[in-house]
Amino acid sequence: IFTFLISLQAYAAPTQYVYDYAGLLTDSEKAGLENLAASLSAERGIAFIILTTNGTDGKYIEEYMGDFVDNNAVGYEADSGSTAIIALDMIDRNVYLAGFGKAETFLDDERLEKIRNKVTPALSEGNYEYAFEQFMEQAHYYSGYEPGFNPDNLLYKFWFQLLVSVGIAAIVVGIMVANRGGRVTVGNNTYIDSDNSGVTNARDTYITTHITKVKKPSNNNKGGGLGGGMTGGGRSFSGSGGKF
């Protein structure tokens, strides 16, 4: 019985998902995010954690986030279990997304980069509740696909497949309609005397030169980039970070 109880404790879900040390959320917003995190985390077996802070004690944001994960029982199915976390520093305006355990595999650097790019605009606008909802929903979405699979590929989108099907059907019907009448046997060369016809003279004349300028696209990722790492406690993680 004792062993069974210890096992239940080790594989229990986290009791807290939102750590709003920066005070960005109201009580009702935190409650709503807690409920959403509990529901989505249970479906994936990954704890979706939100961490906000006013300063990182002189550490890089990923180092601060790593120490937090090492020192708190935030993983799903164990203290050091699967975790997907978004860490926000309001002083330096840094945001970092990381995946531990199962999330490191299913939410690799590339997928976390996509999620960060989607939530950054809301963070920049100060819409923190929506940004955190987007983080959890997007992390839940991407972690539902096998590693290496790109769910954003147009070939796998239903609307794109439907559009291609309609296009093919339209082409087939068009060909059928075009072939309903008699076949045309007269062409461009029917009345041309190839023996006595030809080009008698040719000349190239320079007219003018046109120069087109294209505006260089601006960089909207606010200095972000891919890359996980290792916590001080020796746990590896995938990651993506940048400014907001």
C-alpha angles and dihedrals in degrees: 000000000000091000090048092052092049089051092052091051093049093051098041122121118253117272094215131039105166120068103177101176090155092059096234097142135062120232092257092049091050091049091051092049091047091054093046092048093049092051098045094041092055091053094053102028088236125116110231104209131189119202125180128176143171098230133345101235091256094307129124111260092248091050091050090048091048093052090049092054091046093051100041132060095237101133123107115245092008141014089267095035133122115317137171111192138181114202122195127192111193095191099059094022092236127153126191131183121198140176126209130189111343089003091058088063101039096036101044125172094276095050092045089051090056091049092048092051089053096050099039096081091055091047091051090052092050093246093136100160092055092045092053091047089052091049093054095042093047093045089049090049098049095041088061091070128073116259112270094027115116109214089182092065109120091225089069097047114106094216091052092049089049091049092050091048092051090047093051091047091051092051092049092049090047092053091048092051092047091053096051094089130059120294116258111235098177115089142169094284099045096101100028120111100217092189095059102029129081147113110299099184140008133190135174116213124191110227112170146315126245122202118198122198121206121198113239109244116247122241108249100175091088094229096307129149150170126272141109127199145173130295123229087255092058101258117140121219142178117235155170127196142175147131127297 
